[in-house]
Amino acid sequence: MFNAENSNGALIVQRVQQALAEIRDAQVTAKFLHDWSSAIALTDLTDPPLSMNPDTAQALLSGIADAYGLSLLYDTGTDPRNVPAGYVYGASQKIVLGPTFK
């Protein structure tokens, strides 16, 4: 991002603004996922017609919950789930995404 080609101050501001906007927009996506997942139960995913593997379904819901918790931290500074100090919000998402997802 910051190299000889980007030594212009205005360009640096533009790139930083774009990166921060992407982070902000990801919080909105996390909220949409949370709204969707809060209207379903684990059995909605594991029972027919979806018949999803229970571990996969739980991983999806956990990843969504942690993404939402992170969005709450972004917006309010707190996660009402009262997660312990050192809680790694990205761990559940890494399970869903797998080691090679980019």
C-alpha positions as CSV (number, residue, x, y, z in Angstrom):
1,M,0.0,0.0,0.0
2,F,2.7,2.4,0.9
3,N,5.6,2.3,-1.5
4,A,7.3,4.7,-4.0
5,E,4.3,4.6,-6.2
6,N,2.1,5.8,-3.4
7,S,4.3,8.6,-2.1
8,N,1.6,11.2,-2.8
9,G,-0.1,12.4,0.4
10,A,-3.6,12.6,-1.2
11,L,-3.2,9.0,-2.6
12,I,-2.3,7.7,0.8
13,V,-5.3,9.4,2.4
14,Q,-7.5,7.9,-0.4
15,R,-6.1,4.4,0.2
16,V,-6.5,4.6,4.0
17,Q,-10.1,5.9,3.6
18,Q,-10.9,3.0,1.2
19,A,-9.4,0.4,3.7
20,L,-11.3,1.9,6.6
21,A,-14.6,1.9,4.6
22,E,-14.1,-1.8,3.8
23,I,-13.7,-2.5,7.5
24,R,-16.8,-0.5,8.3
25,D,-18.8,-2.2,5.5
26,A,-17.7,-5.6,6.9
27,Q,-19.5,-4.7,10.2
28,V,-22.7,-4.1,8.3
29,T,-22.4,-7.5,6.7
30,A,-21.8,-9.1,10.1
31,K,-25.1,-7.5,11.3
32,F,-27.0,-8.8,8.3
33,L,-25.7,-12.3,9.0
34,H,-26.7,-12.0,12.6
35,D,-30.2,-10.9,11.7
36,W,-30.5,-13.9,9.5
37,S,-29.1,-16.4,12.0
38,S,-31.1,-15.1,14.9
39,A,-34.3,-16.1,13.0
40,I,-33.2,-19.8,12.7
41,A,-32.4,-22.6,15.1
42,L,-29.6,-25.2,14.7
43,T,-32.2,-27.7,13.8
44,D,-33.3,-25.5,10.8
45,L,-29.9,-26.2,9.4
46,T,-29.5,-29.9,10.4
47,D,-33.0,-31.2,9.7
48,P,-34.3,-31.9,6.2
49,P,-34.4,-30.3,3.7
50,L,-31.0,-28.9,4.5
51,S,-29.7,-31.8,6.5
52,M,-26.4,-30.0,7.2
53,N,-23.8,-31.8,9.3
54,P,-24.4,-30.6,12.9
55,D,-20.7,-29.6,13.4
56,T,-20.8,-27.5,10.2
57,A,-24.0,-25.9,11.2
58,Q,-22.7,-25.1,14.7
59,A,-19.5,-23.7,13.2
60,L,-21.5,-21.4,10.9
61,L,-23.6,-20.1,13.7
62,S,-20.6,-19.6,16.0
63,G,-18.7,-17.8,13.3
64,I,-21.7,-15.5,12.7
65,A,-22.1,-14.8,16.4
66,D,-18.4,-13.9,16.8
67,A,-18.5,-11.7,13.7
68,Y,-21.5,-9.9,15.2
69,G,-19.7,-9.6,18.6
70,L,-16.8,-8.0,16.8
71,S,-19.2,-5.6,15.1
72,L,-20.6,-4.6,18.4
73,L,-17.1,-3.9,19.7
74,Y,-16.6,-1.8,16.6
75,D,-19.8,0.2,17.2
76,T,-20.2,0.3,21.0
77,G,-17.0,-0.9,22.5
78,T,-18.6,-3.8,24.3
79,D,-19.8,-7.3,23.5
80,P,-22.8,-8.1,25.7
81,R,-21.9,-11.8,25.7
82,N,-19.1,-10.9,28.1
83,V,-16.4,-12.9,26.5
84,P,-13.3,-13.4,28.5
85,A,-10.2,-11.3,28.1
86,G,-8.1,-12.6,25.2
87,Y,-11.1,-14.0,23.4
88,V,-10.1,-14.5,19.7
89,Y,-13.1,-13.5,17.6
90,G,-11.5,-14.7,14.4
91,A,-11.0,-18.3,15.6
92,S,-14.5,-19.4,14.8
93,Q,-14.4,-17.8,11.4
94,K,-11.2,-19.5,10.6
95,I,-12.9,-22.9,11.3
96,V,-15.6,-22.0,8.7
97,L,-13.3,-20.5,6.1
98,G,-10.6,-23.2,6.4
99,P,-6.9,-22.7,6.1
100,T,-6.8,-21.9,2.4
101,F,-9.7,-19.5,2.0
102,K,-8.8,-16.0,0.7
